[in-house]
């Protein structure tokens, strides 16, 4: 995905058609939005699991849940950064 965004950025800087670039950005955004929704659902599930385990589960299980939460949060940050890059590119196209 980063490669696609780099290609779009280079095309914009080279003077490519804004409408074409906008379509590419929207196409790039769709799978990322779906992934973000999946991650939000995973976070809700893992958060509920943590709440249920916090006071009763054994330490290894709690650690496993916390590690899963950490992984999903890191992935969510990556996804949010991709979406921010797309928004930046869309804004740059509008300014052109």
C-alpha positions as CSV (number, residue, x, y, z in Angstrom):
1,X,0.0,0.0,0.0
2,X,2.8,2.4,0.8
3,X,4.2,1.7,-2.7
4,X,0.9,2.6,-4.3
5,X,0.8,5.8,-2.3
6,X,4.3,6.7,-3.3
7,X,3.4,6.1,-6.9
8,X,0.4,8.4,-6.6
9,X,2.5,11.1,-4.9
10,X,5.1,10.9,-7.6
11,X,2.4,11.1,-10.3
12,X,0.8,14.1,-8.6
13,X,4.2,15.8,-8.4
14,X,4.7,15.0,-12.1
15,X,1.5,16.8,-13.0
16,X,-0.8,13.8,-13.6
17,X,-4.5,14.3,-14.1
18,X,-6.1,15.1,-10.7
19,X,-9.3,13.2,-11.4
20,X,-7.3,10.1,-12.2
21,X,-5.2,10.5,-9.0
22,X,-8.4,11.0,-6.9
23,X,-9.9,7.8,-8.3
24,X,-6.6,5.9,-7.4
25,X,-6.7,7.3,-3.9
26,X,-10.3,6.4,-3.4
27,X,-9.5,2.9,-4.6
28,X,-6.6,2.7,-2.2
29,X,-8.8,3.9,0.7
30,X,-11.5,1.2,0.4
31,X,-9.5,-1.8,1.6
32,X,-7.9,0.2,4.3
33,X,-11.2,1.4,5.6
34,X,-12.4,-2.2,5.6
35,X,-9.3,-3.3,7.5
36,X,-9.9,-0.4,10.0
37,X,-13.4,-1.6,10.6
38,X,-12.1,-5.2,11.2
39,X,-9.5,-3.9,13.7
40,X,-12.1,-1.8,15.6
41,X,-14.2,-5.0,16.0
42,X,-11.2,-6.9,17.2
43,X,-10.4,-4.2,19.7
44,X,-13.9,-4.3,21.0
45,X,-13.7,-8.1,21.4
46,X,-10.3,-8.0,23.0
47,X,-11.2,-5.2,25.3
48,X,-14.3,-7.1,26.5
49,X,-12.1,-10.2,26.9
50,X,-9.6,-8.2,29.0
51,X,-12.3,-6.8,31.2
52,X,-13.7,-10.3,31.8
53,X,-10.2,-11.7,32.5
54,X,-8.6,-8.8,34.4
55,X,-9.5,-10.0,37.9
56,X,-10.0,-13.7,37.4
57,X,-7.7,-15.1,34.7
58,X,-4.3,-16.5,35.2
59,X,-1.3,-14.3,34.4
60,X,-0.4,-16.2,31.2
61,X,-3.9,-15.7,29.8
62,X,-4.0,-12.0,30.7
63,X,-0.6,-11.5,29.1
64,X,-1.8,-13.2,25.9
65,X,-4.8,-10.9,25.8
66,X,-2.7,-7.8,26.4
67,X,-0.2,-8.9,23.7
68,X,-3.1,-9.3,21.3
69,X,-4.5,-5.9,22.2
70,X,-1.0,-4.4,21.7
71,X,-0.7,-6.0,18.2
72,X,-4.1,-4.8,17.1
73,X,-3.4,-1.3,18.4
74,X,-0.1,-1.1,16.5
75,X,-1.8,-2.2,13.4
76,X,-4.5,0.3,13.9
77,X,-1.9,3.1,14.2
78,X,-0.4,1.9,10.9
79,X,-3.8,1.9,9.2
80,X,-4.6,5.4,10.6
81,X,-1.2,6.6,9.2
82,X,-2.1,5.2,5.8
83,X,-5.5,7.0,5.9
84,X,-3.8,10.2,7.0
85,X,-1.4,9.9,4.0
86,X,-4.4,9.5,1.7
87,X,-6.1,12.5,3.1
88,X,-2.9,14.5,2.7
89,X,-2.7,13.5,-0.9
90,X,-6.3,14.3,-1.6
91,X,-5.8,17.7,-0.1
92,X,-2.7,18.2,-2.2
93,X,-4.7,17.3,-5.3
94,X,-7.4,19.9,-4.4
95,X,-4.7,22.6,-4.0
96,X,-3.2,21.8,-7.4
